């Protein structure tokens, strides 16, 4: 009897040991950011602004300044930054933003609790001479917008004539991304959005400049290198441009694959007041397709670039943009930069400011304070 009891205890002990739960694996910075993005979009749509802390319509590089904050009293939830020029070893990016200042502002926004997204418009590796930088270059010669050669993508892939130099360019991107850490060495999570608007043909990686397979190989070339370099803090965003009568098949035409993409975005602008109705209808139709495809593929949808050039319609924020997006479960929308000759965000110096405040106060929009509560 005692023997049977002892065996029973032993059996229970063995079972107990074998059913002990394993420790949950530590989530990467990218996984943590994805979960946060998914949670926040249940609350509303985050507002983002490109180059927000660097300059505005009436100022440049003032400490803790922002056209958005100056108008509504709050920072944008999302800030966009651009790496174009880093591949050349330049000190400033293609919009003349010093990379040292960019690193500083990325850290500042992360420490505030904000979200960072980064794009890269590398120069044309076929028509650009290494070491030439941005100085003296006539737009678009040698830039990302230089589509004078239709073999660029083919030439940067393995076996191509510009493969080696492009590897150097990617290494420079990697080096900069590696520097995006907190004081204690913590990696800063960010949304990385390369090779965007590929459904158009104004960039050297555009639709008419390479085949679908070449485009995917370009995506893989960059992604494989950065993954090999240990970047587990990048949320990869794929974002072609908005199109008339978008279909799921068209949206996914050059899609790299579910194992390579975390976010699915679209870029779409209104350029003149006369396009208002068309912009609203196209945006609604495109976002409907985007959100459905994102749901099917387990991705987070976003309007990764948008805006009205120079906001010649002051009420645009509430009369056009909000009605176009408010019913869709997108993570964020990002308006492009405020440059003195072409701007897309609000400014205290322009008549759209009070309407942006209305946009800010709307329950559907989220700014920094609301995502850090």
CORSUL-V745653 format. One record per pair of residues at least 24 apart in sequence whose ideal C-beta (glycine too) atoms are under 10 Angstrom apart, sorted by the first residue. I is the first residue (numbers start at 1). J is the second residue. D is the distance in whole Angstrom. If there is no record, write none. Layout:
I|J|D  I|J|D
//
This chain:
27|232|10  28|187|9  28|189|8  28|231|10  28|232|4  28|233|7  28|234|9  28|235|10  29|186|8  29|187|5  29|188|8  29|189|4  29|190|9  29|231|9  29|232|6  29|233|4  29|234|8  29|235|9  30|187|9  30|189|6  30|190|9  30|191|9  30|192|9  30|231|8  30|232|6  30|233|5  30|234|6  30|235|5  30|236|8  30|262|7  31|189|9  31|232|8  31|233|10  31|235|9  31|262|9  32|189|6  32|233|9  32|235|10  33|115|7  33|116|9  33|188|10  33|189|4  33|190|8  33|191|8  33|233|8  33|234|9  33|235|5  33|262|9  33|300|10  34|189|9  34|191|10  34|235|6  34|262|6  34|263|8  34|299|10  34|300|7  34|331|10  35|300|10  36|113|10  36|115|8  36|189|9  36|331|10  36|371|8  37|78|10  37|115|7  37|189|10  37|191|8  37|235|7  37|262|9  37|263|8  37|300|5  37|302|8  37|331|5  37|332|8  37|371|10  38|300|6  38|329|10  38|331|8  39|371|10  40|77|8  40|115|9  40|300|10  40|331|7  40|332|8  40|366|7  40|370|9  40|371|6  41|300|7  41|301|8  41|302|9  41|328|10  41|329|6  41|330|7  41|331|5  41|332|8  41|366|9  42|329|8  43|363|9  43|364|9  43|366|6  43|370|7  43|371|8  43|373|10  44|77|9  44|326|9  44|329|10  44|330|10  44|331|10  44|332|10  44|362|9  44|363|7  44|364|5  44|365|6  44|366|4  44|367|10  44|370|7  44|371|9  45|77|9  45|302|9  45|303|8  45|322|9  45|325|6  45|326|7  45|328|8  45|329|9  45|330|6  45|331|7  45|332|6  45|333|6  45|362|9  45|364|6  45|365|6  45|366|6  46|76|8  46|77|4  46|78|5  46|114|9  46|115|7  46|302|9  46|330|9  46|331|6  46|332|4  46|333|8  46|334|9  46|365|8  46|366|5  46|367|8  46|368|9  46|370|8  46|371|6  47|72|9  47|74|9  47|75|10  47|76|5  47|77|6  47|78|7  47|317|10  47|321|10  47|332|7  47|333|7  47|334|8  47|335|8  47|345|9  47|356|9  47|359|8  47|360|8  47|365|6  47|366|7  47|367|6  47|368|9  47|370|10  48|76|5  48|77|7  48|78|3  48|79|7  48|80|6  48|114|9  48|115|8  48|116|10  48|117|7  48|191|10  48|302|9  48|303|9  48|304|9  48|305|9  48|306|10  48|331|10  48|332|5  48|333|7  48|334|3  48|335|7  48|336|10  48|345|10  48|367|10  49|75|9  49|76|4  49|77|9  49|78|8  49|79|7  49|80|7  49|307|9  49|333|10  49|334|7  49|335|6  49|336|8  49|337|8  49|338|8  49|344|8  49|345|5  49|346|9  50|76|10  50|78|10  50|79|8  50|80|4  50|81|8  50|82|7  50|95|9  50|117|9  50|119|8  50|305|8  50|307|9  50|334|6  50|335|7  50|336|5  50|337|4  50|338|8  50|339|10  50|344|8  50|345|8  51|79|8  51|80|7  51|81|7  51|82|7  51|93|9  51|95|6  51|97|7  51|102|9  51|105|9  51|336|8  51|337|4  51|338|7  51|339|8  51|345|9  52|76|6  52|78|9  52|79|5  52|80|8  52|81|9  52|105|8  52|109|8  52|114|10  52|334|10  52|335|10  52|337|8  52|338|8  52|345|7  53|79|7  53|81|10  53|97|10  53|101|9  53|102|9  53|104|9  53|105|5  53|106|9  53|108|7  53|109|7  54|79|10  54|81|9  54|93|10  54|95|8  54|96|9  54|97|5  54|98|9  54|101|7  54|102|8  54|105|7  54|337|8  54|338|9  55|95|9  55|96|9  55|97|8  55|337|8  55|338|7  55|339|7  55|340|8  56|337|9  56|338|5  56|339|9  56|340|9  56|343|8  56|345|8  56|346|9  56|347|6  56|348|9  56|349|8  57|338|5  57|339|8  57|340|6  57|341|10  57|343|6  57|345|9  57|346|9  57|347|4  57|348|9  57|349|5  57|350|7  58|338|10  58|340|9  58|347|7  58|348|8  58|349|5  58|350|10  59|338|10  59|347|10  59|349|10  60|96|10  60|340|9  61|97|9  61|98|9  61|101|7  61|105|10  64|108|8  66|105|10  66|338|9  66|345|9  66|368|10  67|337|10  67|338|5  67|343|8  67|345|5  67|346|6  67|347|5  67|348|7  67|349|9  67|350|9  67|353|9  67|356|9  68|335|9  68|338|9  68|345|6  68|346|6  68|347|9  68|356|8  68|360|9  68|367|8  68|368|9  69|367|9  69|368|9  70|346|9  70|347|8  70|348|5  70|349|9  70|353|9  71|345|9  71|346|4  71|347|7  71|348|6  71|349|10  71|350|9  71|352|9  71|353|5  71|354|9  71|355|10  71|356|5  71|357|7  71|359|10  71|360|8  72|346|7  72|353|9  72|356|6  72|357|5  72|358|10  72|359|8  72|360|4  72|361|8  72|365|10  72|367|7  73|357|9  73|360|8  73|367|9  73|369|9  74|360|7  74|366|10  74|367|4  74|368|6  74|369|5  74|370|8  75|108|10  75|109|7  75|112|6  75|113|9  75|114|6  75|367|7  75|368|4  75|369|8  75|372|10  76|109|9  76|114|7  76|115|9  76|332|9  76|334|8  76|335|9  76|345|8  76|360|10  76|366|10  76|367|6  76|368|7  77|109|10  77|112|10  77|113|9  77|114|6  77|115|6  77|331|10  77|332|7  77|334|10  77|365|9  77|366|5  77|367|5  77|368|5  77|369|9  77|370|7  77|371|5  77|372|9  78|109|9  78|114|7  78|115|5  78|116|8  78|117|6  78|191|8  78|302|9  78|304|10  78|331|9  78|332|5  78|333|9  78|334|6  78|366|9  78|367|9  78|368|9  78|371|9  79|105|7  79|106|8  79|108|9  79|109|5  79|110|9  79|112|10  79|114|6  79|115|8  79|116|6  79|117|7  79|118|10  79|190|10  79|334|9  79|368|9  80|115|10  80|116|8  80|117|5  80|118|7  80|119|7  80|191|9  80|193|9  80|304|9  80|305|8  80|332|10  80|334|5  80|335|9  80|336|8  80|337|8  81|105|8  81|106|6  81|109|9  81|116|7  81|117|7  81|118|5  81|119|8  81|120|10  81|180|10  81|190|9  82|118|7  82|119|5  82|120|7  82|121|7  82|337|9  83|118|6  83|119|7  83|120|4  83|121|8  83|122|8  83|172|9  83|173|6  83|176|7  83|177|9  83|192|9  83|194|9  84|119|8  84|120|6  84|121|4  84|122|6  84|123|7  84|134|9  84|143|8  84|144|6  85|120|10  85|121|9  85|122|8  85|123|8  85|133|8  85|134|6  85|143|10  85|172|10  86|120|8  86|122|8  86|169|8  86|172|5  86|173|6  86|174|10  86|175|8  86|176|5  86|177|9  87|120|8  87|121|10  87|122|5  87|123|6  87|125|8  87|128|9  87|130|10  87|165|9  87|166|8  87|168|8  87|169|4  87|170|8  87|171|9  87|172|5  87|173|7  87|176|10  88|122|9  88|123|6  88|128|8  88|129|10  88|130|8  88|131|7  88|132|7  88|133|5  88|134|7  88|135|10  88|142|10  88|169|8  88|172|8  89|130|9  89|131|8  89|133|8  89|168|9  89|169|9  89|172|6  90|123|10  90|132|10  90|133|5  90|134|6  90|135|9  90|172|10  91|133|9  91|134|10  92|133|9  92|134|7  93|120|10  93|121|9  93|134|9  94|120|10  94|121|6  94|122|9  94|123|8  94|134|6  94|137|10  94|139|10  94|143|7  94|144|8  95|121|10  95|134|10  95|337|7  95|339|8  96|134|8  97|337|10  99|176|7  99|179|9  100|179|10  102|176|9  102|180|9  103|176|8  103|179|6  103|180|7  103|181|9  103|188|10  106|179|10  106|180|6  106|188|6  106|190|8  107|179|10  107|180|7  107|181|8  107|182|7  107|183|9  107|188|7  109|188|9  109|190|10  109|368|8  110|180|8  110|181|10  110|182|7  110|186|9  110|188|5  110|189|8  110|190|8  111|182|8  111|183|10  111|188|9  112|368|6  112|369|10  112|371|10  112|372|7  113|368|7  113|369|9  113|371|7  113|372|4  113|373|9  114|367|9  114|368|5  114|371|8  114|372|8  115|189|8  115|190|8  115|191|7  115|235|9  115|331|9  115|332|7  115|368|9  115|371|7  116|180|8  116|188|7  116|189|8  116|190|4  116|191|7  116|192|10  116|235|10  117|190|7  117|191|4  117|192|8  117|193|6  117|235|9  117|237|7  117|263|9  117|265|9  117|302|9  117|304|7  117|305|10  117|332|8  117|334|7  118|173|9  118|176|9  118|177|8  118|180|9  118|190|6  118|191|7  118|192|5  118|193|7  118|194|9  118|234|9  118|237|10  119|191|9  119|192|8  119|193|5  119|194|7  119|195|9  119|196|6  119|197|10  119|237|9  119|239|9  119|267|10  119|304|9  119|305|9  119|334|10  120|144|9  120|169|10  120|170|10  120|173|6  120|176|10  120|192|8  120|193|8  120|194|5  120|195|8  120|196|9  120|222|9  121|145|8  121|194|9  121|195|10  121|196|9  121|197|10  121|203|7  121|204|10  121|205|10  122|156|9  122|166|8  122|169|6  122|170|9  122|172|10  122|173|8  122|194|9  122|195|10  122|203|10  122|204|9  122|205|9  122|222|10  123|169|8  123|204|9  124|148|8  124|149|7  124|152|6  124|162|9  124|203|9  124|204|5  124|205|10  125|149|10  125|152|6  125|153|10  125|155|7  125|156|6  125|160|9  125|161|9  125|162|4  125|163|9  125|165|6  125|166|5  125|168|10  125|169|7  125|204|8  126|150|10  126|151|7  126|152|5  126|153|10  126|154|10  126|155|6  126|156|8  126|160|9  126|161|8  126|162|6  126|165|10  126|166|10  126|204|8  127|152|8  127|204|9  128|162|10  128|165|9  128|169|10  130|162|10  130|165|6  130|168|8  130|169|9  140|202|9  140|203|10  140|204|10  143|203|9  143|204|9  144|202|9  144|203|5  144|204|6  144|205|8  144|206|10  145|202|6  145|203|6  145|204|8  145|206|10  146|202|10  146|203|9  146|204|6  147|201|6  147|202|7  147|203|7  147|204|6  147|205|10  147|206|7  147|208|8  147|209|6  148|204|9  149|204|7  149|209|8  150|201|9  150|204|9  150|206|10  150|208|7  150|209|5  150|210|8  151|204|10  151|209|8  151|210|9  151|214|10  152|203|10  152|204|4  152|205|7  152|206|10  152|209|6  152|210|8  152|214|10  152|218|9  153|195|9  153|204|7  153|205|6  153|206|9  153|209|6  153|210|4  153|211|8  153|214|5  153|215|7  153|217|8  153|218|5  153|221|10  154|209|9  154|210|7  154|211|9  154|214|6  154|217|9  154|218|9  156|204|9  156|205|9  156|210|10  156|214|10  156|217|9  156|218|7  156|221|7  156|222|10  157|210|9  157|214|7  157|217|5  157|218|7  157|220|9  157|221|6  158|217|8  158|221|8  160|214|10  163|221|9  166|218|9  166|221|8  166|222|9  167|221|9  167|225|8  169|222|10  170|221|8  170|222|6  170|224|10  170|225|5  170|226|8  170|229|9  171|225|8  171|229|9  173|222|8  173|225|9  173|226|8  173|229|10  174|222|10  174|225|7  174|226|6  174|228|9  174|229|5  174|230|9  174|231|8  175|229|9  177|226|7  177|229|8  177|231|6  177|233|8  177|234|8  178|226|10  178|229|7  178|230|8  178|231|8  180|231|10  180|233|8  181|233|9  186|233|9  187|230|9  187|231|8  187|232|8  187|233|4  187|234|9  188|233|7  189|232|9  189|233|5  189|234|8  189|235|7  190|231|10  190|233|7  190|234|6  190|235|7  191|234|8  191|235|5  191|236|8  191|237|5  191|262|8  191|263|6  191|265|9  191|300|9  191|302|8  191|304|8  191|331|9  191|332|9  191|334|10  192|222|9  192|223|9  192|226|8  192|231|8  192|233|9  192|234|4  192|235|7  192|236|6  192|237|7  192|262|9  192|263|10  193|234|10  193|235|9  193|236|8  193|237|4  193|238|8  193|239|6  193|263|8  193|265|7  193|267|9  193|302|9  193|304|6  193|305|9  193|334|10  194|218|9  194|219|7  194|222|6  194|223|8  194|226|10  194|236|8  194|237|9  194|238|9  194|239|10  195|219|6  195|222|8  195|238|8  195|239|9  195|240|10  195|254|9  195|256|9  196|237|8  196|238|8  196|239|5  196|240|7  196|241|8  196|265|8  196|266|10  196|267|6  196|304|7  196|305|8  197|239|7  197|240|6  197|241|5  197|242|9  197|266|9  197|267|5  197|268|10  197|304|9  197|305|8  198|238|9  198|239|9  198|240|5  198|241|8  198|253|9  198|254|6  199|239|9  199|240|4  199|241|5  199|242|9  199|243|6  199|246|9  199|250|8  199|251|8  199|253|7  199|254|8  199|266|9  199|267|9  200|240|8  200|241|5  200|243|9  200|267|9  202|241|9  205|254|10  206|240|10  206|241|10  207|240|9  207|241|10  207|253|8  207|254|8  210|254|9  211|254|9  212|253|6  212|254|5  212|255|9  213|254|9  214|254|9  215|253|9  215|254|5  215|255|10  215|256|8  216|254|6  216|255|8  216|256|5  216|257|8  216|260|9  217|256|9  218|254|10  218|256|9  219|254|8  219|255|9  219|256|4  219|257|9  219|260|7  219|261|9  220|256|7  220|257|9  220|260|7  223|256|8  223|260|6  223|261|9  224|260|9  227|260|10  234|262|8  235|261|10  235|262|5  235|263|6  235|300|8  236|260|7  236|261|6  236|262|5  236|263|7  236|299|10  237|261|7  237|262|7  237|263|4  237|264|8  237|265|5  237|299|9  237|300|9  237|302|7  237|304|6  237|331|10  238|262|9  238|263|7  238|264|6  238|265|7  238|266|10  238|299|8  238|304|9  239|263|8  239|264|7  239|265|3  239|266|6  239|267|6  239|290|10  239|302|8  239|303|9  239|304|4  239|305|7  240|264|9  240|265|8  240|266|7  240|267|8  240|286|10  240|290|10  240|304|10  241|265|10  241|266|7  241|267|5  241|268|7  241|269|9  241|286|9  241|304|10  241|305|9  242|266|5  242|267|7  242|268|3  242|269|8  242|279|9  242|282|6  242|283|7  242|285|9  242|286|5  242|287|9  242|290|9  242|303|9  242|305|9  242|306|9  243|268|9  243|282|8  243|285|9  243|286|7  243|289|10  244|278|9  244|281|9  244|282|6  244|285|8  244|286|9  245|282|9  245|285|7  245|286|9  245|289|9  246|282|8  246|285|6  246|286|5  246|287|9  246|288|9  246|289|5  246|290|8  246|293|10  247|289|7  247|293|10  248|289|6  248|290|9  248|292|7  248|293|5  248|296|8  248|297|10  249|289|10  249|293|10  250|289|8  251|286|8  251|289|6  251|290|7  251|292|10  251|293|6  251|294|9  252|293|7  252|296|10  252|297|8  255|293|9  255|297|8  255|299|10  257|297|9  258|296|10  258|297|5  258|298|7  258|299|8  261|294|10  261|297|8  261|298|10  261|299|6  262|298|9  262|299|7  262|300|7  263|294|8  263|299|6  263|300|5  263|301|7  263|302|6  263|304|8  263|331|7  263|332|10  264|290|6  264|291|9  264|293|6  264|294|5  264|295|10  264|297|7  264|298|10  264|299|4  264|300|7  264|301|5  264|302|8  264|304|9  264|330|10  265|290|8  265|294|9  265|299|9  265|300|9  265|301|7  265|302|5  265|303|7  265|304|3  265|305|8  265|330|9  265|331|9  265|332|9  265|333|10  265|334|9  266|290|6  266|301|8  266|302|8  266|303|6  266|304|7  266|305|8  266|306|9  266|330|9  267|303|8  267|304|6  267|305|4  267|306|7  267|307|10  267|334|9  267|336|9  268|303|7  268|304|9  268|305|7  268|306|6  268|307|9  268|324|9  268|333|10  269|305|7  269|306|6  269|307|6  269|308|7  269|309|7  269|335|9  269|336|8  269|344|8  270|306|8  270|307|7  270|308|4  270|309|7  270|311|10  270|312|10  270|313|8  270|316|8  270|320|7  270|321|8  270|324|9  270|344|10  271|307|9  271|308|8  271|309|5  271|310|9  271|312|10  272|308|9  272|309|7  272|310|10  272|312|7  272|313|9  273|308|8  273|309|10  273|311|10  273|312|6  273|313|5  273|316|9  273|320|9  275|308|9  275|309|10  275|320|10  276|308|9  276|313|7  276|316|8  276|319|8  276|320|6  276|324|10  277|320|9  279|306|9  279|308|8  279|316|9  279|320|7  279|321|9  279|324|7  280|319|9  280|320|6  280|321|9  280|323|6  280|324|5  280|325|10  281|324|8  282|324|9  283|320|9  283|321|8  283|323|9  283|324|4  283|325|7  283|328|9  283|333|10  284|323|8  284|324|6  284|325|8  284|327|8  284|328|8  286|324|10  286|328|10  287|324|8  287|325|7  287|327|8  287|328|4  287|329|9  287|330|7  287|333|10  288|327|9  288|328|7  290|328|8  290|330|8  291|327|10  291|328|5  291|329|6  291|330|7  294|329|9  294|330|9  294|331|10  295|329|9  300|329|9  300|330|8  300|331|5  300|332|9  301|328|7  301|329|7  301|330|5  301|331|7  301|332|10  302|330|5  302|331|4  302|332|5  302|333|7  302|334|8  303|328|8  303|330|6  303|331|9  303|332|7  303|333|4  303|334|7  303|335|10  304|330|9  304|331|9  304|332|8  304|333|8  304|334|6  305|333|9  305|334|6  305|335|8  305|336|6  305|344|9  306|333|5  306|334|7  306|335|6  306|336|8  306|344|8  307|333|9  307|334|8  307|335|4  307|336|5  307|337|9  307|338|10  307|342|10  307|343|8  307|344|3  307|345|7  308|335|8  308|343|10  308|344|7  308|352|9  309|336|9  309|342|6  309|343|8  309|344|7  310|341|9  310|342|7  310|343|6  310|344|8  310|350|9  310|352|10  311|335|9  311|338|10  311|343|7  311|344|7  311|345|8  311|346|8  311|347|9  311|350|6  311|351|8  311|352|5  311|353|10  311|355|9  311|356|9  312|350|10  312|351|10  312|352|9  313|351|10  313|352|8  313|355|9  314|346|10  314|350|7  314|351|4  314|352|4  314|353|8  314|354|8  314|355|6  314|356|9  315|351|9  315|352|7  315|354|9  315|355|5  315|358|9  315|359|10  316|344|10  316|346|10  316|352|7  316|355|7  316|356|9  316|359|9  317|346|7  317|352|7  317|353|10  317|354|10  317|355|5  317|356|5  317|357|9  317|358|7  317|359|4  317|360|9  317|362|9  317|365|9  318|352|10  318|354|10  318|355|5  318|356|9  318|357|10  318|358|5  318|359|6  318|361|10  318|362|8  319|355|8  319|358|10  321|355|10  321|356|10  321|359|7  321|365|10  322|355|10  322|358|9  322|359|6  322|362|6  322|364|7  322|365|8  325|364|8  325|365|9  326|362|8  326|363|10  326|364|5  326|365|9  327|364|9  331|366|10  332|365|10  332|366|8  332|371|10  333|365|9
//
